[in-house]
Amino acid sequence: MKLKKIVTIITILFLLLNTICLAKVDTDAYKPNDLTNNDYEKAFAMTGKIVNGLTLIGTVIAIIGIMILGIKYMIGSVEEKAEYKKTMIPYLVGCIFIFAITRIVSIIYSLVVQIQ
């Protein structure tokens, strides 16, 4: 229950900060015709850094989580092992999604960079 409240509070704070940041954006200053190749290169470089960072964070979280579940599984009783098996399957599916999505995004990024 505490975790749910913490996640809710963090989500609300994120949305409030996002709203405040978006309120200060001057949409009239955006002129897409003024972009140069250098701007595109900077954007692609930054996107690559963001994708790599998200991949690293997802990998670290997934490894720590699977280590904790594995240790609990080894130490637990027979009933606890059955429960951990039930919780491991959705977790492993989530890990596969994390790695697959970041890999797909990095492949798309590589293709777009090669086209440019």
N, C-alpha and C positions, 0 to 999 in steps of 0.2 A: 504494500500500500504506500509506503514511503517513497519507493522508487517511482511509482506512478505520479505522485505529487511533484517530485523533483523534476521529472521529465516534462510535466505540464508547465511548471514554472519556467524552466529553461526555454521551452517552446514559445511561451508568451513573451519572455524577454527578447528572444530572437526576433519575433514578429514586430515587437515595438521598435527595436533598434533598426530593423529593416525599413519600417515605415518612416522613421525619422530620417534615415539616410536618403530614401527616395523622395522625401518632401523637399530636399535641398537641391535636387537635380534640375538644371535648367534645360528643358527639352527643346527650346528654340535654338540653343547653341549647337545642337547635333546636326552636322552637315555631312552625310556619307560621301558626297562627291569630293570632299577635301582629303580623303584618305589616300595615303601613298603606299607603295610596296613595303617601305620600312615599318609603317603602322601595322600592316598585316603580319610581317615577320615578328614584331614585338608581341602581337596578340597570340600567334601560334606558339611562340616560346613560352609565354605565360601560361597558356593552356596546357602545354606539356608538363610544366612544373606542377600545376594543380593536379593533373591526372596522376603524376608520379607520387605526389604527396598523399592523395587519397588512397592510392594503391598501398602505399607503405603503412598508413594508419589502419586500413582495413586488414592488412596482413598481420600486423602486430596484435590487433584486437582479437582476430580469429585464432591466432596461435596461443595467446594467453588464455582465451576461453576454453579451447580444446585441451590445454594442459590442465586447467582446473577441473574440468569434467573427467579427464582421464585419471587424475589423482584420486578424485572422489570415487570413481568407479573401482579402482584398485583397492581402496581402503574400505569401501562400503560392504554392508551385509548383502545377502541374496536378494532381499526385497528392495534394497536401495539400488542394487545393480539393475534390476528390472526397470526401475523408475528412470535411472540414468540412460538406459538404452532408449526409452521412449523420448527423452529430451534430446538425445544426441542426433537423432535422425533429422528433425527440423533444423537443428544447429548446423549440421553438415550440409544440408541443402542451402541454407543461408550463406555458408562459406563458399560453396560452389558459385552461387549467384554473385557474391562480392568479387571473386576472382574472374568470373566470366564477363561480368559487365565492365570491369576496368580493362580487361584484355580487349574486349570488343571496341571500347572507346579508344584505346591506344592504337588499335589496328586502323580504325577510321581516321584518327589523327595522322598516322603515318601515310595513309593513302592521300589525304588532302595536302600534306606537305610535299609529297612527290609530285602532285599535279601542279602545284604552284611553282 
